[in-house]
Amino acid sequence: MPFFLAYWKQLALAGAIIIVFGFGYYKGYEHEKLKYDAHLAEDARLTAIATAENDLKVKQANQVSANITKEYADAVDKINAYYKSHPHIIRMCNAASSSAMPSTSQSTSGTITAVEGTAEIDAQIASQEIAQCQALIQWELGQESIQ
């Protein structure tokens, strides 16, 4: 007990310093905790917004793909009907006649020359290829329009 009586002023000062430091530490912690909770709430809000925007973009992309698929089937049917009513339109070179490059070039005189070995193409395959190209162009344009 004589130790406490001899050094009571120093012990009181040390206790006061510990209390002031502890109070300041608690207030700092409380302030930082509020900032951290606000930061977490802001992150959750931004994540929800980004998720909603992403879901909307995915939905729009799927809708574009579904529309193009439907339009592609319709276009193939229309082109097939057109080529059935006009069978003389499609002709192409017979690829089976020669797979090698010719040794001489075609005439450049400006006159139209007949191509050797012409044959009919399958109209259904041609119409599907044409419709597929058109559908792919439309799909790409639709995908680019999604912001």
Buried (B, 14 or more C-beta within 10 A) or exposed (E): EEEEEEEEEEEEEEEEEEEEEEEEEEEEEEEEEEEEEEEEEEEEEEEEEEEEEEEEEEEBBEEBEEBBEEBBEEBBEEBBEEBEEEEEEBEEEEEEEEEEEEEEEEEEEEEEEEEEEEEEBEBEEBBBEBBEEBBEEBBEEBBEEEE
